[in-house]
Amino acid sequence: MTFSHPPHPAATDAVRAYTAKTRENADQFAAALEDIATNGLPVVEDCTPWEELREAHLARLASQRPTVA
């Protein structure tokens, strides 16, 4: 494959960073699926309801948001 001009270094770095993050996420997901395949699903009592996870995540996002004076 030939290109008309070389990619910009910042663009190359951004694509590599995105690729690394995507690969990391895929590896984590695959590990979770392998654990389920090996051990089965956890019992309901040991799980955190998704609503609690959502609220905790929204609280983290809100705490990172800059405040307006």
C-alpha atoms as a printed R data frame, in Angstrom:
   type eleno elety resid chain resno       x       y      z
1  ATOM     1    CA   MET     A     1   0.000   0.000  0.000
2  ATOM     2    CA   THR     A     2   1.366   3.402 -0.921
3  ATOM     3    CA   PHE     A     3   0.344   6.744  0.513
4  ATOM     4    CA   SER     A     4   0.415  10.139 -1.128
5  ATOM     5    CA   HIS     A     5   2.069  11.690  1.933
6  ATOM     6    CA   PRO     A     6   3.289  10.436  5.305
7  ATOM     7    CA   PRO     A     7   0.867  10.717  8.237
8  ATOM     8    CA   HIS     A     8   1.301  13.523 10.726
9  ATOM     9    CA   PRO     A     9   3.265  12.334 13.815
10 ATOM    10    CA   ALA     A    10   0.558  13.539 16.215
11 ATOM    11    CA   ALA     A    11  -2.081  11.627 14.270
12 ATOM    12    CA   THR     A    12   0.067   8.518 14.302
13 ATOM    13    CA   ASP     A    13   0.511   8.808 18.077
14 ATOM    14    CA   ALA     A    14  -3.225   9.302 18.577
15 ATOM    15    CA   VAL     A    15  -4.081   6.241 16.499
16 ATOM    16    CA   ARG     A    16  -1.527   4.135 18.372
17 ATOM    17    CA   ALA     A    17  -2.896   5.305 21.734
18 ATOM    18    CA   TYR     A    18  -6.453   4.507 20.633
19 ATOM    19    CA   THR     A    19  -5.354   1.091 19.393
20 ATOM    20    CA   ALA     A    20  -3.602   0.310 22.683
21 ATOM    21    CA   LYS     A    21  -6.657   1.335 24.739
22 ATOM    22    CA   THR     A    22  -8.985  -0.673 22.497
23 ATOM    23    CA   ARG     A    23  -6.730  -3.726 22.791
24 ATOM    24    CA   GLU     A    24  -6.611  -3.332 26.584
25 ATOM    25    CA   ASN     A    25 -10.416  -3.156 26.765
26 ATOM    26    CA   ALA     A    26 -10.765  -6.219 24.533
27 ATOM    27    CA   ASP     A    27  -8.296  -8.147 26.702
28 ATOM    28    CA   GLN     A    28 -10.262  -7.277 29.860
29 ATOM    29    CA   PHE     A    29 -13.520  -8.325 28.237
30 ATOM    30    CA   ALA     A    30 -12.004 -11.595 27.000
31 ATOM    31    CA   ALA     A    31 -10.656 -12.331 30.487
32 ATOM    32    CA   ALA     A    32 -14.103 -11.771 31.995
33 ATOM    33    CA   LEU     A    33 -15.691 -14.110 29.460
34 ATOM    34    CA   GLU     A    34 -13.018 -16.752 30.087
35 ATOM    35    CA   ASP     A    35 -13.675 -16.506 33.826
36 ATOM    36    CA   ILE     A    36 -17.413 -16.985 33.245
37 ATOM    37    CA   ALA     A    37 -16.723 -19.943 30.940
38 ATOM    38    CA   THR     A    38 -14.472 -21.543 33.570
39 ATOM    39    CA   ASN     A    39 -16.381 -20.746 36.754
40 ATOM    40    CA   GLY     A    40 -19.905 -19.914 35.630
41 ATOM    41    CA   LEU     A    41 -21.809 -16.812 36.603
42 ATOM    42    CA   PRO     A    42 -21.419 -15.475 40.139
43 ATOM    43    CA   VAL     A    43 -24.328 -15.825 42.542
44 ATOM    44    CA   VAL     A    44 -26.673 -12.865 42.535
45 ATOM    45    CA   GLU     A    45 -25.938 -12.018 46.166
46 ATOM    46    CA   ASP     A    46 -22.261 -11.418 45.307
47 ATOM    47    CA   CYS     A    47 -23.065  -9.013 42.459
48 ATOM    48    CA   THR     A    48 -23.480  -5.243 42.509
49 ATOM    49    CA   PRO     A    49 -26.701  -4.054 40.853
50 ATOM    50    CA   TRP     A    50 -26.043  -2.156 37.641
51 ATOM    51    CA   GLU     A    51 -27.943   0.860 38.998
52 ATOM    52    CA   GLU     A    52 -25.389   1.230 41.791
53 ATOM    53    CA   LEU     A    53 -22.520   0.918 39.320
54 ATOM    54    CA   ARG     A    54 -24.132   3.523 37.058
55 ATOM    55    CA   GLU     A    55 -24.677   5.982 39.902
56 ATOM    56    CA   ALA     A    56 -21.103   5.559 41.141
57 ATOM    57    CA   HIS     A    57 -19.783   6.164 37.626
58 ATOM    58    CA   LEU     A    58 -21.972   9.252 37.169
59 ATOM    59    CA   ALA     A    59 -20.759  10.585 40.521
60 ATOM    60    CA   ARG     A    60 -17.126  10.095 39.409
61 ATOM    61    CA   LEU     A    61 -17.835  11.934 36.172
62 ATOM    62    CA   ALA     A    62 -19.573  14.771 38.028
63 ATOM    63    CA   SER     A    63 -16.637  15.135 40.429
64 ATOM    64    CA   GLN     A    64 -14.254  15.520 37.467
65 ATOM    65    CA   ARG     A    65 -16.368  18.237 35.872
66 ATOM    66    CA   PRO     A    66 -15.103  21.760 36.468
67 ATOM    67    CA   THR     A    67 -17.392  23.907 38.586
68 ATOM    68    CA   VAL     A    68 -18.679  27.296 37.484
69 ATOM    69    CA   ALA     A    69 -18.056  30.098 39.947
